[in-house]
């Protein structure tokens, strides 16, 4: 059975489901799944020049954590992450997620690796949510948060 995560966008009243790529990134998917024992609230940031992708970070823990883990088995450039790809990078504590909702133009290596794919039915909702993250940051100068949890 495929395990899935849900990315909720409370400010826009929307959510998307993404299926984990456990056959491609088993260790990174297991780390993400374990870190989602409870839903995680994250703050989003959108790049200004590289395309239709945004990242989100959780509040770092108060206690020391291992760092340098979770690079993943497969390497990607921003330009090669598939539409609807969800990237996970463990950089201390929970780490961060990125959602690719459209094309990106910078041929730079991403941190982490693709661990999930937004389901086809939710790609349009992902694009609208990504645009809302952009608008909140670039036009309204307000923080946008997401909540990431295990799908039921």
Secondary structure as UniProt FT lines:
FT   STRAND          4..9
FT   TURN            10..13
FT   STRAND          14..20
FT   TURN            22..24
FT   HELIX           26..35
FT   STRAND          40..46
FT   STRAND          51..58
FT   HELIX           78..80
FT   TURN            83..84
FT   STRAND          85..89
FT   TURN            93..94
FT   STRAND          96..104
FT   STRAND          113..118
FT   HELIX           120..122
FT   HELIX           123..134
FT   HELIX           135..139
FT   STRAND          145..150
//
